Amino acid sequence: MSKKALVLLAEGFEEVEAITPINYLKRAGVAVTVASINSSLTVKGARAELNVIADITLEKLAPGACCFDAIIIPGGIPGAEKLAACKRISTLLIDMADAGKLICAICASPAIVLAPLGLLSGKKFTCYPGMEEKVTGAQWSDNRVVTDGNLITSRAAGTSGEFSIAIISALLGKDTAKKIADLVLENFKK
């Protein structure tokens, strides 16, 4: 059975941090659902102001986290702040954590979205440089990607490829992750 991942988008998301995981996970055979927290399926990014068409709105997404194996939260300001302010996302994240599902956040989102919910407590994590000052009760690392149990965090747009490969490894194993990494990251070394 195919693994399923949910990517959450709010206006002002960092495009690279959302599109890279969507692309890499789909290449690996993961069923990816992109959900907009807006009432519209069209979500505008933060930097290039790209419009991304989501698969579904959060409002129409069935309640509960059991149908997804992973949730992916891109950063970007104000996108991460809008995700953090959404009560339904807070509930979804807590439910996913309680169910032992994979929680993946990059850039500002570990500090802005996960930390206030207590999801970083006692965990090793990374985030956009300087944002770690907003987090207490967790161990910050300057590594580009950090995996601690069911939590995967990453630094910023420039680490999106490695972040995506770490998610694939957690969902599908190291062999599949290496196959995708060789395809999209390693070709330049040959």
MARNUDREN-517479 format. One record per residue (C-alpha): x, y, z; residue in one letter. Coordinates in steps of 0.05 Angstrom, whole numbers. Layout:
% residues N
PT | X | Y | Z | A
...
END
This chain:
% residues 190
PT | 0 | 0 | 0 | M
PT | 26 | 69 | -19 | S
PT | 48 | 117 | 35 | K
PT | 9 | 181 | 40 | K
PT | 34 | 251 | 57 | A
PT | -2 | 316 | 70 | L
PT | 31 | 383 | 52 | V
PT | -1 | 444 | 84 | L
PT | 0 | 512 | 49 | L
PT | -19 | 581 | 73 | A
PT | -10 | 647 | 36 | E
PT | 62 | 668 | 42 | G
PT | 93 | 598 | 43 | F
PT | 165 | 589 | 19 | E
PT | 157 | 559 | -50 | E
PT | 220 | 517 | -53 | V
PT | 205 | 486 | 16 | E
PT | 137 | 463 | -8 | A
PT | 149 | 445 | -81 | I
PT | 213 | 405 | -70 | T
PT | 181 | 355 | -21 | P
PT | 119 | 349 | -65 | I
PT | 162 | 333 | -126 | N
PT | 211 | 286 | -92 | Y
PT | 158 | 247 | -55 | L
PT | 116 | 238 | -117 | K
PT | 178 | 213 | -154 | R
PT | 186 | 161 | -98 | A
PT | 114 | 138 | -106 | G
PT | 85 | 172 | -44 | V
PT | 12 | 195 | -52 | A
PT | 18 | 269 | -37 | V
PT | -43 | 312 | -19 | T
PT | -32 | 388 | -19 | V
PT | -82 | 424 | 26 | A
PT | -95 | 499 | 27 | S
PT | -116 | 530 | 93 | I
PT | -152 | 584 | 53 | N
PT | -222 | 578 | 25 | S
PT | -191 | 578 | -44 | S
PT | -148 | 523 | -75 | L
PT | -100 | 576 | -102 | T
PT | -45 | 594 | -53 | V
PT | 6 | 649 | -65 | K
PT | 78 | 637 | -44 | G
PT | 123 | 686 | -7 | A
PT | 184 | 699 | -50 | R
PT | 168 | 690 | -123 | A
PT | 94 | 699 | -109 | E
PT | 81 | 634 | -147 | L
PT | 9 | 611 | -146 | N
PT | 2 | 538 | -128 | V
PT | -63 | 501 | -138 | I
PT | -77 | 455 | -78 | A
PT | -114 | 389 | -84 | D
PT | -163 | 406 | -29 | I
PT | -179 | 459 | 22 | T
PT | -167 | 443 | 95 | L
PT | -241 | 455 | 107 | E
PT | -259 | 397 | 61 | K
PT | -205 | 351 | 86 | L
PT | -234 | 293 | 126 | A
PT | -221 | 301 | 201 | P
PT | -167 | 260 | 234 | G
PT | -96 | 242 | 217 | A
PT | -101 | 167 | 210 | C
PT | -102 | 167 | 134 | C
PT | -35 | 203 | 127 | F
PT | 34 | 174 | 144 | D
PT | 68 | 242 | 144 | A
PT | 52 | 316 | 148 | I
PT | 98 | 368 | 116 | I
PT | 99 | 440 | 138 | I
PT | 139 | 489 | 95 | P
PT | 165 | 553 | 125 | G
PT | 162 | 624 | 99 | G
PT | 135 | 685 | 132 | I
PT | 77 | 699 | 137 | P
PT | 58 | 628 | 116 | G
PT | 85 | 594 | 179 | A
PT | 50 | 645 | 223 | E
PT | -16 | 632 | 188 | K
PT | -8 | 557 | 196 | L
PT | 8 | 566 | 270 | A
PT | -55 | 609 | 280 | A
PT | -100 | 555 | 250 | C
PT | -134 | 514 | 305 | K
PT | -151 | 457 | 259 | R
PT | -77 | 449 | 240 | I
PT | -57 | 450 | 313 | S
PT | -107 | 393 | 327 | T
PT | -84 | 355 | 266 | L
PT | -10 | 360 | 286 | L
PT | -24 | 337 | 357 | I
PT | -66 | 279 | 331 | D
PT | -11 | 259 | 283 | M
PT | 42 | 263 | 337 | A
PT | -1 | 221 | 384 | D
PT | -10 | 169 | 329 | A
PT | 65 | 165 | 319 | G
PT | 60 | 194 | 248 | K
PT | 117 | 231 | 216 | L
PT | 118 | 306 | 229 | I
PT | 163 | 345 | 181 | C
PT | 177 | 420 | 185 | A
PT | 228 | 465 | 153 | I
PT | 255 | 536 | 162 | C
PT | 213 | 578 | 210 | A
PT | 159 | 525 | 219 | S
PT | 194 | 483 | 273 | P
PT | 198 | 545 | 318 | A
PT | 134 | 579 | 298 | I
PT | 86 | 521 | 286 | V
PT | 113 | 461 | 325 | L
PT | 145 | 491 | 387 | A
PT | 83 | 526 | 414 | P
PT | 46 | 459 | 411 | L
PT | 100 | 425 | 452 | G
PT | 119 | 380 | 393 | L
PT | 194 | 397 | 399 | L
PT | 197 | 384 | 475 | S
PT | 254 | 338 | 491 | G
PT | 272 | 331 | 418 | K
PT | 332 | 349 | 375 | K
PT | 314 | 397 | 320 | F
PT | 339 | 450 | 271 | T
PT | 306 | 510 | 240 | C
PT | 321 | 575 | 204 | Y
PT | 383 | 606 | 238 | P
PT | 362 | 652 | 295 | G
PT | 292 | 622 | 302 | M
PT | 318 | 571 | 353 | E
PT | 318 | 628 | 404 | E
PT | 242 | 623 | 405 | K
PT | 245 | 549 | 427 | V
PT | 253 | 523 | 498 | T
PT | 256 | 452 | 523 | G
PT | 288 | 423 | 460 | A
PT | 359 | 413 | 435 | Q
PT | 376 | 456 | 374 | W
PT | 427 | 430 | 323 | S
PT | 461 | 468 | 268 | D
PT | 456 | 407 | 222 | N
PT | 421 | 418 | 156 | R
PT | 369 | 364 | 171 | V
PT | 354 | 332 | 238 | V
PT | 313 | 269 | 250 | T
PT | 291 | 252 | 320 | D
PT | 241 | 195 | 324 | G
PT | 180 | 215 | 284 | N
PT | 204 | 287 | 276 | L
PT | 244 | 313 | 216 | I
PT | 265 | 386 | 215 | T
PT | 308 | 425 | 167 | S
PT | 341 | 494 | 162 | R
PT | 316 | 532 | 101 | A
PT | 302 | 532 | 26 | A
PT | 373 | 510 | 10 | G
PT | 364 | 446 | 49 | T
PT | 297 | 427 | 17 | S
PT | 327 | 370 | -24 | G
PT | 360 | 337 | 35 | E
PT | 297 | 348 | 77 | F
PT | 256 | 313 | 23 | S
PT | 305 | 255 | 19 | I
PT | 302 | 246 | 95 | A
PT | 226 | 243 | 91 | I
PT | 230 | 190 | 36 | I
PT | 280 | 150 | 77 | S
PT | 233 | 151 | 138 | A
PT | 172 | 131 | 96 | L
PT | 202 | 83 | 45 | L
PT | 271 | 64 | 70 | G
PT | 343 | 82 | 54 | K
PT | 345 | 45 | -13 | D
PT | 288 | 85 | -43 | T
PT | 316 | 149 | -13 | A
PT | 384 | 135 | -45 | K
PT | 351 | 120 | -112 | K
PT | 315 | 188 | -111 | I
PT | 377 | 224 | -85 | A
PT | 419 | 194 | -141 | D
PT | 367 | 217 | -191 | L
PT | 358 | 288 | -167 | V
PT | 417 | 307 | -124 | L
PT | 477 | 265 | -144 | E
PT | 475 | 271 | -220 | N
PT | 517 | 334 | -218 | F
PT | 576 | 296 | -187 | K
PT | 583 | 249 | -247 | K
END
